[in-house]
Amino acid sequence: MKSSIQRNIGPFALMLTGLGSIIGSGWLFGAWKAAKIAGPAAVCAWIIGAVVILAIALTYAELGAMFPESGGMVRYARYSHGALVGFISAWANWIAIVSVIPIEAEASIQYMSTWPYEWAHNLFVNGSLTPPGLLLSALLVIVYFMLNYWGVKVFARANTTITVFKFIIPGLTIAGLLASGFHSENFGTSSEFAPYGWSAVFTAVATSGIVFSFNGFQSPVNLAGEARNPSKSVPFAVIGSILLALVIYVLLQFAYIGAVNPADVAKGWSHFNFASPFAELALALNLNWLAILLYVDAFVSPSGTGTTYMATTTRMIYAMERNNTLPKMFGNVHPFYGVPRNAMWFNLAVSFVFMFFFRGWSSLAAVISVATVISYLTGPISLMALRRTALDVERPLKLPFMGIIAPFAFVCASMVLYWAKWPLTGEIILLMIVALPIYFYYQGKSGWGGWGGDLKAAWWLVAYLPTMAALSILGSKQFGGIGALPYGWDMLVVAVVALVFYFWGVNTGYRTRYLDERESEEDILEGVGV
C-alpha cells in the first residue's frame, strides 16, 4: 500500500543525522590509514578532503532544498539529463552508500578482536574477519535494520542519542593522547613531514577513507523529504556537519601522529599495522580507561552510522522505484510507520553480500571512497543545468558564487578519482556500468520513450568514464600510471579535461519530462491540500 513519507525531523536532529553518518568507523581507522600512506602530512589530506567535499556538498544542499524528496540524490540527475544519466548516477550513489552498512559492522568487530581474550583474537586474523567475526558483523547489521524498521521517529531519537555519545568519545581520545605525552618531533625531526611526497597526500585523500569519512553529508539530503522546513534545515545540516567533523578529524590526526613512539616512526610510517589503532595506542600509553571507552565506542560510532545509512539507502531504493528502474514493491511505504520496508529488506540482503566479499575495514574503505567520488560527479552539473533550463522551478535556497563553486567541485571530484591510482579507478568505473542491463530492461519495458533525448544528454558521462580510465593509465607513476604524463602536468591535464566535460555536461542538460511530471505531481498534491 502506498502512503506518504512523514516530515518529522527538525534541523538540529537532521544535522546530527549528518554528523552521525560522518563520525563512524572513519574516525576509528582514518587517522592511522592516512598517516600510513602520507605520514604527518596526513593532516593536510583531511583539510583537502574537507574542501573537496564541502564544494560538492554545497551543490547538493541547493538541490536538496529545491527537491525535498526522500532519496533525492538518486533523482536529481534524472531531472536535469534524463533517465540514462539518472540511472548511472543513482546506481553509483547507491553502491557507495549501501556498502557502508557492512563496513561499519565490520569495523566494530575488528576493534573487538583486540580485546584481551583468545576468542576475541580469533575474530580477525591476517587482515580478514573469520567466520565467527562475520557472523557477529551480520548480527550488528540486523540491529541497524531493526532500529529503522519501526519508523523514522524511532530512528531519529536513537540516532540523536548515539551521536551525542560518539561526539564525546573522540574529544576524550584527543585530550587523553595529547596529555599522555605529545612527541612534536614526529612532525619533522624523527620523520619528514611528507616522507612519501605530496602525491601520497593526494592518494590518502582518495583511498585512506577520508572521502569515505565525510560521505555522511548525504544523509540530510536524502532525508530532506522527512525534514521540517527543508530549505533552511538541509543546508544547515550539510554545512554544519562537515565543518564540525573537520575539526574533530584534524585534531584526531594531530593527536595520533604525536602519540606514536618516535622510535617506531623512525622505521617508517608505512610499517604501522593496527587492528584497533586508537585502542592499541591507549593501552601502550597505559590509558586503560580510554581503551575501555574506545572499545565501547567502537560499537556505538559505527552502529550510529550503520543505522543512519540503513535509513538513507532505503530511501534511495524507494526513489529508484519512483524512477521506474526497480520493481514497484520497493515503492510501498508502511501506512503507520512511514518507512519503505520492502526496500529495507533488499538493502539488508545486499549488505550481507558486501560483507562476505570484503572481510575487513581497509579492503572496503578504498572501494567505497572511489565509488563515492563517481557518485558525486553529476551533482554540480545537474544543479547548473537546472539553473539554465528550469528557471520556473522554485528555489528556496540559491547559493551565491555557484558559477565558480560548481566547476571547482567537479574538477575536485575528478582529481580525487585520478588520485585513487590505476587499477582501482578502472575497477570502480567498471562497477558503475555493470548494472546498465537493468536500465535497458526497464527502458524497453516502457517502450523506449524519450530515449533519443536521454542519450543525447548522456554522451558527456558516457565519454567521461573511459576518458578518466585512460588518463589514469597514462598518468604519472606516482599515481599508478605508465608515466606518459609527467607528475604535476598529469594533474593539470586532468583538471583541464574535467572542465571540458563539466561545460559539456551543463550545456547538454535539458528540461526533461521527468521534471515536468514531478511538477505536475506537486501541483496535484497542493490542490488536494497534502
N, C-alpha and C positions, 0 to 999 in steps of 0.2 A: 504494500500500500504506500502511495506517495504521500508525503507530508512535508511541511516547510521546516527548514533549519531554523533553530531558535537563536535569537540575538540576546545572549545573556552575559557576555564578557565585557567588563569595563576596561578603560585604558591602562590602569596600573596592573591589573591581572593579565592583560594582553602583553604588556612589556615583560612581566615576569615569565610569561609563556616563552617569549623570545630568549630571555636570559636563561631560562631553564633549559632551552634547547641548546644554547651556545655552551654553557658551562656543564658539560657532560664528561665523557671519558677523555675528551681532548685535553682538559687541564691536568688530568692524572698522568698522561703519557706525552703530551705535546712538547713540553719543555725538554724532556730527555731526548726525544727523537730529533727535534730541531737542533739541539746542541751537538748531537751525534753527527749530524750532517754538516753543520755550519760553524761549530764552535761558539765562542762568545758572541759572534756577530748574529747569532740566532735572535737576539733582542731586536735587531733591525728587521729581521724577517717577519716578526709579529707586527711591527709597525707598517711595513709594506703591505702585508696581507690585509690589515685592517683598512688601509686606504683603498685598496682594490675592492674589498667587499663593501665598504661604505658607498663608493661611487655606484656600484651595481645596485645596492640596496635602495638608494635614493630613487632610481628609476622604478623599482618595484613598489616603493611606497606610494608614488603618484598613481601607478596603475592600480594598486590595491584600494586606494581611496576612490578612484574612478569606477572600478568594478568590484564592489564589496561582495565577493562571492566565496563560498566555501570551495577550497581547492583552486582558487583563482589563477595560480601560477601556471596551471596546465591549460588555461583558456585564452590568455592574452594574445599569444601569437596567432591563434585561430582567428581572432577578431581583426588583426592587422594584416595577415598574409594568407589566410585561408587554411584549409584542412591539412595539407601536407606539411607545411612548416609547423602548424599547430600540433600535429601528431608527433613529429620528431622532437619538438621541444617538450611536449608532455611526457613522452617516453623517457627522455634523458633526465627530466626533473624527477620523475617517479623513481627511476632506478637509483638516482643519487640519494634520495630520501629514504626509500624503503630499506635499503641496505644498512642504514644507520641503526635500525632497530636491533638486529642481531649483534652488531659490533658493540653496542652499549652493554648488552648482556654478557658478551664475551669478555669485555673489559673488567666487569665485576668479578668474574670467576678467575681471571688472570691475576688480579690483585689477591684474591683469596688463596691462590696457590702458594703464596709465600707465608701463610700462617705457619706457626711453629708446630705443625702436626704432619706426620708422614702421609696420611690420607690426603691432606690438602696439597702436598708437594706432587702428588700423583695426578692432579687435575690438569696441570700444564707442563708438558715435558718436551724439551728440544724445540721450543718456539711454537708449539701447537697444542691445542686442547685435546685431551684424551677423551674417550667415550664418556666416562663419568662427568668430566668437565662440560662436555657438550650437552649432556642431559640436564645438568643444573642450569646451563645457559638457556635451554629450551623452557625450563620451568619459569625463569625470570621473564622471558618474552610473554608467556601466558599471563603472568601478573600484569604486565603492561596492557595486555589485551583486556583483562577484566576491569581494570580501572577506567577504561574508556567505554566498556560495554554498557554501563549503567547511566550514560548520558553526560552531556557537556558540563553540567553544574558540578557533578562529582569529580570530573577530570580537572576543571579549573581550580576547585577547592584543594584537591590533593596536590596539584602542581604548585600552587602558591606556597603551601606549607613546605614542600620539598625544596623549592627554590630558595626560600629564606634560610633554610638549614645549610644548603650547599654553597651559599654565598658566604657564610661564616667560616666554614672549614678552610677554603683557600686562604682567607685572611689570617687564620691561625697558623697555617702552614708557612706563609710568608714571614710572619712575625717570629715563629719558632726557629726557622732556619737562619734568619738574619741575626737573631740573638745568640745563637749557639756558637758563633764564630765565623765571621764573613772573611773569605780569602780574596782580597781585592786583586792579588797577583794573578788569579785565574783569568783576569780580563786583559792581560797583555804581557805579563812577566814570565810566568811558567808556561804560557801558551800565547801564540799570536792572536790578535783579536779576530782575524778572519783567516785561520790556518789553512783552509781548503779553497781560498779565493772567493770572490764575490759571486761567481757562478753558483757555488754551493749554497750561498744565501738565497738566491732566487729559486734553486731547486728545493730548498727547505720550505719556501712559501708554498710550492705546488704539491710536495709529496710527504712532508713530515706530519701532516694533519692540521696545519694552520688554516688553510681554506676550509677544510672539513670542520674545524673547531668553531669557525664563525658562521657556519652554514645555517645555524638556528634562526637567523633573522627572517627566514622564510615562514616560520610558524605564524607570526602575527598576520602576515599577508594571506596565507592560506586559510586562516580563521577569520578573515575580515567579514565574511558573511554572518558570523555569530557575534560580531562586536557591536556595542552600542556606539553611535556617532563615529563611524569608521573614518571619516575624513580627517578627524583630529587624532583619534586613538591609534590608527595604523602607523602614520609617520612617527608619532611619539614613541610607540613601542619599538619600531625598527631601529631608529637612530639611537634611542636611549639604550637599548640592549647591546648594540655593537660597541658604543663608547664605554659603557661600564665593563664589558667583557675585555676590551683592550687594556684597560688599567689593570685588571686582575691578571691577565696573561703576561703582560710585560713584567710586572712585579714578581710573578712566579718564575719566569725565566731568569730574571736577575738573581733571585734567591737560590735557584737551583745551581747556576753557574758558580756563585760564591760559596756554596755549601760543600761541593765535592772536594775531595782531598787533592791538594796541588801535586802530590807525588804521583797520583793516578793520572792527573791531567797531563803530566809530562810524557806519559806513554801515548797520548793522543786521544782526542775526544771520541773518535770513532770506535774505541775499544770498550766503551761503557755499554754493558748489556744488563738491563734491569727487567725483571718481570713485573715489579711494582715500584717504580722509580722513587717517588717521594716517601713511601713507607720504608723502603730499604735504607734510604738516606737518614730518615728519622731514627731508625734503630742503630745505625752506625754512629750517630751523634748522641746516643743514649736518651733520645727524646721518646721514651716509651709511650707516654700519654698521647703524643702526637701520632705515633704509629697506630695506636688503637683507634683514634678518631679517623685516621685516613682509611683504615680497613673498614670502618663503618660507612664512611662517605663513599668508598669505592662501590658500595651498593646504592647509596642514596643518589649521588650525582648522575651516574649512568641511568639509573632507573627513572629519574625525573625526565631525562632527555628521551629515553626509550618510550615512556608513557606519552610524552608530547608528540613524538614522531609517529606513534601509532595513531594518534588523533589526526595529524595533518595528512599522512599518507592515505588514510581512509577518505578524507575529504577530496583528495586528489583523484582517487578511483571514482568517487561519486561524480566529480567534474568531468572525468574522461568518458563516463557513460553519457553525460549530457552532451558531450562532443560527438556522440553516436559512433564511438570506436571501441566500446565494450558492451557486453550483454546488458539488457535492460534491468536485470535483477540487481545490479550494482547501484542503481539509482533509487532503490527502495529505502525510505527513511522510516525508522520506527516511530509510530504515531505518538507515543508517550515520551520516550527518552530522547527523541530528536536526533538520533545518530544512524548513519547508514550501515547496518550491521552486516549485511552480505559482503560489503566492501571490506569490513574489518576481518572477516573470516578469510578472505582472499589474501590480504596482506599478511595475516598470520602464517599462512601456508608458504608464501614467498619468503618470509623471514627465515623459516626453517631451512629452505633450500640454500639461501646465502650462508647460513650458519654452518652447514655441513660441508660447503665447498671452501670456505675461508675460516680457518680454525684458530685465529689469533688477531689481536688488535692491529699489529703492524701490517699483516698481509692484506687487510681490507682497507685500512686508512688511506693508502695511496690511491687505490682504485676509486674509492668514494670521492676523493678530492678532485681527481681529473674529471670524473663523470659530472660532478657538481659544477665545475667550470663550464663544461659544454652546455649544461642546462641553463646557465646564466646568459648565454650569448644573445638570445632573442629579446631579452627584456629591454635594453637600451634602444634596439632597432624598432621594436613594436611600439614603444612609447612615442618616439619621434615620428614614426609613420602615421600613428593615430592623430598626432598633433597636426599633421599635414592633411589627412583625408577625412577626419571626423571632427570637424570644428564645432558641430552642433551638440556633441556629447557633453553632458555636464561634467565639470572638473572641480570637485570640491577642494582639491589641492593641486596647485600649479607651481612647481618649484622654479625659482629663477636660475639662470645660467645653465639650463639643461642642454642648450646647444653646444656647450663645452663639456659638461659632465657626461652626457650620453656617449659621445665618441671616445672620450677618455676611458669610460667604463668598458666599452667593447674592446679597445686596444689592450687594456689591462687583463681582461679575461683571456684574450688571445695570447698575451705574453705568458700568463700562468700555464696555459695549455702547452706552450712551447717549452717552458722551463721544466715540465714534468719529465722530459727526456724520452727519446725513442728507445725501446719499442713500446713503452707504456702508452704513449699518445696514440699510436696506431691501434693498439688493442682496445682501448676505450672507444675510439672513433668507430671501430668495427662493431662494438657492442651497441652503439647508438643506432645502427642501421639494420640490425638483425630482426627487428620487430616490424619492418616495413610490410611483410606479407599480411599482417593483421590489418594494417591500414588499407591495403589493396582489397582485402576481402570485404571490409565494410564499405569501401568506396564502390566496389562492384555491386554490392547488395543494394546500395542506394541509387543505382543507375548511373554512376559517374557524373552526377550533377555538379556543375561548376568546376569540373576537372581542369579545363584549359586555363582558366584564370588562376586557379590554385597552383598549377605547375609553373606558370609564368612568374608568379610571385615567390616561388620556392627555389629558383635556379641559383640565387646567391648562396643559399645554405647548402644546396647540393654540390656546388663547386667549392665552397669554403672548406668543408671537412677533408676532402682529398688533398686540397692545396696545403692545409696545415700539416697533414701527414707527410707530404713531400718536403716541406720546409724543415720538418723535424728530422727527416732522413739526411737532407743536405746540410744541416746546420753544423755548428762548431762541435768539436769533440767534447768540449766541456758539458754540452747538453745531449750527448749520446749520438750525435750525427757523424757523418763521414768526413767532415771538415771542409766541404766545398765552400761554405760560408764561414769566414774567419770570425773568431769571438769578438763581440762588440758590434760588428757590422751585421751579424746574423739577427740580433735583436732589432736593429734599425730596419732591416728588411721586413721582419715580422710586423713591426708597427705600421710601416707604410702599406703593406698588403692588407692588414686588418682595417685600415682606414678606407681603402678601396672597397672592401666588402661591406663595411658599415654604410657608406653612402649608397652603394648598390642596393643593399637591403632596405634602407629607408625609402628610397625612390621607387622600389617595386611594390611597396605596400599599397593596398587599395581598400576601399570601403567594402568589406566583404558582406555577403548575405547573412553570415553568422552574427555579425554585429547588428544588422537590421532586425534579425529575428530576436535578438536579446532586447533591443529597444522596444519591439512590439510586445514582448512578454512583460516588460516593466510597465508599459502603458496599461496593459490589461490588469495587472496587479494593483496599480494605483486606482484604476477605475472601480475596482470592487472593494477598495479600502484595505488591502493587505499591506 
